């Protein structure tokens, strides 16, 4: 049965555009300094915790919905299953597709509301192993505004091959305009967190055996209820002349050379929290160290 969570915390402030954290020094009349002892890891369980999935049973596939079904689109998923192709994991193999500006790709999700920290352990490979060989072959996490095909609004953190192989890409798409940022990441399993708390979205990642890093922070301009889930897309070069025409590209399945396999070990949903006086868009108020503690699970 699908977990549908009623939101209890509205966005505290609506900001236009998107960007990264600022570093203005906190003042008595401005944002307060948040120290490590004032924050705790996000809370597991509760309503939102019921949406968490360990992928130990094939029946857990029924908790997830294809966007192509709910919003009537081309099904760009070649293969999708739970505890079948890879034991104890979700497996997703996309057809040629893209999530950029107005272009659409595969997305499977759950409907959730309020402040969320979505934590997953994922691995992206090319079909023959190693890093995907086709440009912009990426897989990971997305939070999307429902019904936003005409004016796309979503935020994501994915790994794989972007402009170069071995990248983590964080991206905010506001009203159909995508602003991506890429950083290098090692091949293999990577932990990802995509979270919203109050008026900020954050994306964090950790290489296997490494330390958590902040990929980006953005002002949250999206509604309280969102689609939270898993995405994968591949093979941007095969769009050829359609790269500037999302409408025509979205109307059909583009034939190409898809080269991506996404394996997801688990997806866990938690409730993050920050003190009311915190300004999480301001790194002088909420440092990366504090943000990581507040957005990543205890012991993770």
C-alpha positions, 0 to 999 in steps of 0.5 A: 500500500502506498505511503501518502504522508500529510505534510505538517511543515510548510516552506518557511520562506519562498525565494526566487531562483536557485544558488549555493550557500552564502557566507555572510557572518551571522549578526544579532539581528540576522541568522544565528550560528548553529553549532554541532551540539544543537543538531541531531541526525534525522529521525527514522520511523513515523509516517514517512519511515513507512515509505522506506524500502530495503528491497528484500522482497519483489512485492516491494515494487508495488510501493513505487509508481512510474511517472510515465503511468501517472502523467501519461508519458512514453515509458523510457524504462527498459528493465525495472525490478526488485530482488530479481536481477540483483538480489536485495536491490532495486534494478533499473535500466533506462532507454535513451532518455534525459532529465535536463531542462524540458527533457524527460526520463524515467522516474519511479517515486512515492508521494510524500510531504513536508521535510524529508531526508531521502537516503539511498545507496546506489551503484551506476555501471555501463551495460558491460561494466565500469563507467557508462560510455555514453555522455550524461548517463546518470542515476540516483535520486530526484524530488519533483513537483507533481504535474510539472511537465509543462513547467518542469520543477525538480531537484536531483543528485545522480552519479555516473557519466556526465561531461566526464566519466566518474561524476556526481551531478547535482541539479536544480531545474526551475520552470524548465531551466536546469542548472547542473554542477558536477564533481568527481566521484569514485566508481562503485557504491555511493551513498546519496542524500537528497533533503528538504528542510524548511526553505532549503534543498540539500544534496550530499554524497559519500563514496564507499568508505569515505566521508560525507560531502555537501554537493549543493544547497538551493532555495526551496521554491517547490510545494509541500507535497512532492514525488520523491524517488529514483531516476536514471537516464542515458545517451544524450548524444543520440538525441542529435538534432532534437537536443534543442527541441524537448517537445519533439524529443519527448513525443517519442522514444529516441533510438540510440545506444543506452548504456546504464545499469542502476542498482539501489541497495535501499531507499530510506526516508527520514525527518530532518530538523534544524533550529528555528533560528538557523539559516541553512542557505547561509554557511556562516549560520549552518556550516557544511559540518553541521548540515551533514550531521543534521541531514545524514542518518546516525551511524551512516 
